[in-house]
């Protein structure tokens, strides 16, 4: 009984220390970790976050140049729009299971931010801005796609980054396959056979899986900012992207894929 006051004091002290250290971005500290420490742990796929108390605002000067740096977007949920059960129904996005392990996040994405009139213009310049991901549908079908933010050109209203800022724009989705990739029948764009072994294309109008070509797609992304640390220039929120799936070098119909997750980044003067 006589130890209860001491125990309560120790618990209160621990709670105070935890609370005091919880502010700011909860960045993943990988500086002192080796490859073996990170390999197959998922740490390389994590992104920093901001506490819910980060409700600030960052005013921007139209005469200054800015950059958005260290943008990180880990997908949390992926939905695929499949064929409806009957013609009377509209196609709906159905949830899927991400099969790709630990390599799904876009990271260190950067670009220029400019104030134009009463709006903001963001132009993505580079970074780890694409990832190859495969998801599994409830019926057992696997759907590959390239999660991308390449050449994202997004705009937002206002002249400040605040918890009500919403960037919206389009981006390029590169081909899942490259020109040297061979399909299971050894057909490719620049290498391999021109048709499946033992089969002859039916004339010049043949447009089946033997005719490979490089096909880019276009996606649309929304970045909704919900947390801002005006002291550090950091921001966080959620993103939603809708883009096409893989076409197998232009030989298959695409499926609409919706990716949802968290976003983190940092504003800096250029």
C-alpha positions as CSV (number, residue, x, y, z in Angstrom):
1,X,0.0,0.0,0.0
2,X,2.8,2.4,0.9
3,X,4.3,2.1,-2.6
4,X,1.2,3.2,-4.5
5,X,2.0,7.0,-4.3
6,X,5.5,6.4,-5.6
7,X,4.1,4.2,-8.4
8,X,1.6,6.9,-9.4
9,X,4.4,9.5,-9.5
10,X,6.5,7.3,-11.7
11,X,3.6,6.7,-14.1
12,X,2.8,10.4,-14.2
13,X,6.4,11.2,-15.1
14,X,6.5,8.7,-17.9
15,X,3.2,10.0,-19.3
16,X,4.6,13.5,-19.3
17,X,7.7,12.5,-21.1
18,X,5.8,10.7,-23.8
19,X,3.4,13.6,-24.3
20,X,6.3,16.1,-24.5
21,X,8.1,14.0,-27.2
22,X,5.0,13.4,-29.3
23,X,5.1,16.8,-31.2
24,X,6.4,17.3,-34.7
25,X,6.8,14.8,-37.5
26,X,7.1,11.2,-36.4
27,X,9.8,10.5,-39.0
28,X,11.2,7.1,-39.5
29,X,14.8,7.2,-38.3
30,X,16.8,5.1,-40.7
31,X,20.1,7.0,-40.4
32,X,21.8,4.4,-38.1
33,X,20.2,1.3,-39.6
34,X,22.0,-1.2,-41.8
35,X,20.5,-2.9,-44.8
36,X,19.9,-6.0,-42.8
37,X,18.0,-3.9,-40.2
38,X,15.6,-2.6,-42.9
39,X,15.4,-5.6,-45.2
40,X,12.0,-7.2,-45.1
41,X,10.8,-5.1,-42.2
42,X,8.7,-2.6,-44.1
43,X,10.6,0.4,-42.6
44,X,11.6,1.6,-46.0
45,X,8.0,1.9,-47.0
46,X,7.0,4.1,-44.0
47,X,6.4,7.8,-44.2
48,X,6.6,10.6,-41.6
49,X,3.4,11.9,-40.1
50,X,2.3,15.0,-38.2
51,X,0.3,15.1,-34.9
52,X,-3.4,16.0,-35.0
53,X,-2.5,19.2,-33.2
54,X,-0.7,20.6,-36.3
55,X,-3.4,23.0,-37.5
56,X,-1.4,25.9,-38.7
57,X,-1.2,27.8,-42.0
58,X,1.7,28.9,-44.2
59,X,1.2,32.2,-46.1
60,X,2.9,32.4,-49.5
61,X,4.4,35.4,-51.3
62,X,3.5,35.7,-55.0
63,X,7.0,37.2,-55.7
64,X,8.9,34.3,-54.1
65,X,9.6,30.8,-55.5
66,X,8.8,27.7,-53.5
67,X,9.3,24.0,-53.7
68,X,7.4,21.1,-52.2
69,X,10.0,18.5,-51.1
70,X,10.1,15.0,-49.6
71,X,6.6,14.2,-50.6
72,X,5.7,10.7,-49.5
73,X,2.6,8.7,-50.3
74,X,2.1,5.2,-49.0
75,X,-1.1,3.5,-50.4
76,X,-3.4,2.2,-47.7
77,X,-6.3,1.0,-49.8
78,X,-6.7,0.1,-53.5
79,X,-10.0,-0.3,-55.3
80,X,-10.6,-1.6,-58.8
81,X,-13.6,-0.9,-61.0
82,X,-14.8,-4.2,-62.4
83,X,-17.5,-5.4,-64.7
84,X,-21.0,-5.2,-63.3
85,X,-22.9,-8.4,-62.5
86,X,-25.5,-7.5,-65.2
87,X,-26.0,-4.7,-67.8
88,X,-28.6,-2.9,-65.6
89,X,-25.9,-2.1,-62.9
90,X,-23.1,0.4,-63.1
91,X,-19.5,-0.7,-62.6
92,X,-18.4,-0.1,-59.0
93,X,-15.0,0.1,-57.3
94,X,-14.4,-3.0,-55.3
95,X,-11.7,-3.4,-52.6
96,X,-8.7,-5.4,-53.4
97,X,-5.7,-6.9,-51.5
98,X,-2.2,-5.4,-52.1
99,X,0.1,-8.3,-53.0
100,X,3.3,-6.2,-53.4
101,X,5.3,-6.2,-50.1
102,X,7.1,-3.2,-48.7
103,X,7.7,-1.3,-52.0
104,X,4.5,0.6,-52.7
105,X,5.2,4.1,-51.4
106,X,6.2,7.1,-53.5
107,X,9.0,8.9,-51.7
108,X,11.2,12.0,-52.0
109,X,9.0,13.4,-54.7
110,X,9.6,17.1,-55.3
111,X,8.5,19.9,-57.6
112,X,8.0,23.7,-58.0
113,X,5.2,25.6,-56.3
114,X,4.1,29.0,-57.6
115,X,1.4,31.5,-56.6
116,X,-0.6,32.6,-59.5
117,X,-3.4,35.1,-58.9
118,X,-5.6,33.5,-56.2
119,X,-4.4,30.0,-56.7
120,X,-1.4,27.7,-56.3
121,X,0.3,25.7,-59.1
122,X,2.4,22.6,-58.4
123,X,4.5,21.0,-61.0
124,X,6.2,17.7,-60.1
125,X,9.8,17.4,-61.1
126,X,11.1,14.0,-60.0
127,X,11.9,11.7,-57.1
128,X,10.9,8.1,-56.5
129,X,7.7,8.8,-58.3
130,X,6.5,5.4,-59.5
131,X,6.0,1.9,-58.1
132,X,4.9,-1.3,-59.6
133,X,2.0,-2.8,-57.6
134,X,-0.2,-5.9,-58.0
135,X,-3.5,-6.3,-56.2
136,X,-5.8,-9.3,-55.9
137,X,-9.6,-9.0,-56.5
138,X,-12.2,-10.9,-54.5
139,X,-12.7,-13.3,-57.5
140,X,-9.0,-14.2,-57.7
141,X,-8.0,-12.0,-60.6
142,X,-4.6,-10.2,-60.2
143,X,-4.4,-6.6,-61.5
144,X,-1.0,-5.0,-62.0
145,X,-0.6,-1.2,-62.3
146,X,2.0,1.5,-62.0
147,X,1.3,3.8,-59.1
148,X,2.7,7.1,-60.3
149,X,2.9,10.9,-59.7
150,X,5.1,11.6,-62.8
151,X,4.6,15.1,-64.2
152,X,1.8,15.8,-61.8
153,X,0.4,19.3,-62.6
154,X,-2.0,20.2,-59.7
155,X,-3.7,23.4,-58.7
156,X,-5.3,24.6,-55.5
157,X,-7.3,27.7,-54.4
158,X,-5.9,30.4,-52.1
159,X,-2.5,31.8,-51.5
160,X,-1.5,29.8,-48.5
161,X,-1.1,26.1,-47.5
162,X,-3.6,25.4,-44.8
163,X,-5.8,22.6,-43.5
164,X,-8.4,23.5,-46.2
165,X,-6.0,23.3,-49.1
166,X,-6.8,20.8,-51.8
167,X,-4.5,20.1,-54.8
168,X,-6.1,18.5,-57.8
169,X,-4.5,17.6,-61.1
170,X,-3.5,15.0,-63.7
171,X,-0.3,13.0,-64.0
172,X,1.3,10.5,-66.4
173,X,1.1,6.8,-65.8
174,X,4.0,5.0,-67.6
175,X,3.7,1.6,-69.1
176,X,4.0,-1.3,-66.7
177,X,6.1,-3.2,-69.3
178,X,9.2,-1.9,-71.0
179,X,10.2,-2.5,-74.7
180,X,12.5,-5.4,-73.8
181,X,10.0,-7.3,-71.7
182,X,8.8,-10.6,-73.0
183,X,5.4,-12.1,-72.3
184,X,4.9,-15.8,-71.5
185,X,5.0,-16.6,-75.2
186,X,8.2,-14.7,-75.8
187,X,6.6,-11.8,-77.6
188,X,7.9,-8.3,-77.0
189,X,8.1,-4.8,-78.6
190,X,11.8,-4.8,-79.6
191,X,12.9,-8.4,-78.7
192,X,11.4,-11.9,-79.0
193,X,9.0,-13.3,-81.5
194,X,6.5,-11.2,-83.5
195,X,3.8,-13.8,-82.8
196,X,3.3,-16.8,-80.6
197,X,5.5,-19.7,-81.5
198,X,3.6,-22.0,-84.0
199,X,1.0,-19.4,-84.8
200,X,1.0,-17.1,-87.8
201,X,-0.8,-13.7,-87.6
202,X,-3.9,-13.5,-89.7
203,X,-2.9,-10.8,-92.2
204,X,-2.0,-7.2,-91.7
205,X,-5.2,-6.5,-89.6
206,X,-4.1,-8.8,-86.8
207,X,-4.3,-6.8,-83.6
208,X,-4.2,-9.5,-80.9
209,X,-1.6,-9.9,-78.1
210,X,1.2,-10.2,-80.7
211,X,1.1,-6.5,-81.5
212,X,3.0,-4.8,-78.7
213,X,3.4,-1.0,-78.3
214,X,4.3,1.4,-75.5
215,X,1.2,3.0,-74.1
216,X,1.2,5.7,-71.4
217,X,-1.9,6.5,-69.4
218,X,-3.3,9.5,-67.5
219,X,-4.4,9.6,-63.9
220,X,-6.0,12.2,-61.7
221,X,-4.8,12.9,-58.1
222,X,-6.2,14.9,-55.2
223,X,-4.1,15.9,-52.3
224,X,-6.2,17.1,-49.3
225,X,-4.1,18.8,-46.7
226,X,-5.4,18.3,-43.1
227,X,-2.3,19.1,-41.0
228,X,0.2,21.9,-41.3
229,X,3.2,22.8,-39.1
230,X,3.9,26.4,-39.9
231,X,7.2,26.4,-37.9
232,X,8.8,23.6,-39.9
233,X,7.0,24.0,-43.2
234,X,5.7,20.4,-43.0
235,X,2.2,19.3,-44.1
236,X,0.3,16.1,-44.1
237,X,-3.1,14.8,-45.3
238,X,-4.7,12.2,-47.5
239,X,-4.5,11.5,-51.2
240,X,-6.9,9.9,-53.7
241,X,-5.7,8.9,-57.2
242,X,-7.7,7.3,-60.0
243,X,-5.7,5.9,-62.9
244,X,-5.7,3.0,-65.5
245,X,-4.2,-0.4,-64.8
246,X,-1.6,-2.2,-66.9
247,X,-2.4,-2.8,-70.6
248,X,0.2,-5.5,-71.2
249,X,1.9,-3.3,-73.9
250,X,-1.4,-2.2,-75.3
251,X,-2.9,-5.6,-75.9
252,X,-5.5,-5.6,-73.0
253,X,-8.3,-3.4,-71.9
254,X,-7.4,-1.2,-68.9
255,X,-9.3,-1.2,-65.6
256,X,-9.8,1.9,-63.4
257,X,-7.8,1.8,-60.2
258,X,-8.4,4.0,-57.2
259,X,-5.6,4.4,-54.7
260,X,-6.1,6.0,-51.3
261,X,-3.6,6.8,-48.6
262,X,-1.7,9.4,-46.5
263,X,0.5,12.1,-47.9
264,X,3.4,14.0,-46.2
265,X,5.6,16.7,-47.5
266,X,7.6,19.9,-46.7
267,X,7.5,23.4,-48.1
268,X,10.7,25.3,-48.7
269,X,11.7,28.5,-50.5
270,X,13.6,27.8,-53.7
